[in-house]
Amino acid sequence: MRLHRGSSKDARGSDPAAEILPLSASPATVHVEVEVARSGRSRRAQFDVAAGTLVRAVVRLAGEAPEGCAVLQEETPIPLDTPIDHALRLTVVPTFSGG
């Protein structure tokens, strides 16, 4: 009997060993420092959030309404829908006040 190359009839041994792959290099959580600056005084908070969390969610965690705030990374404004994928420091500036 002649077997063709690649025939599955010639060797039915044990299953091949499972390959162990390293986990992704990106961390499961990202550290974010938030400073809420309001009329000459500020308060700070720190959060560990899942990678990919939106800036909008971090502003809410800091106790502010995202739609009424400007968010800065260093001195640059960033959109509320920016996903956070690395540790960073944000400054949240409320743009309106009650009255």
Secondary structure, 3 states (H helix, E strand, C coil): CCCCCCCCCCCCCCCCCCCCCCCCCCCCEEEEEEEEEECCEEEEEEEEEECCCEHHHHHHHCCCCHHHEEEEECCEECCCCCECCCCEEEEEEECCCCC
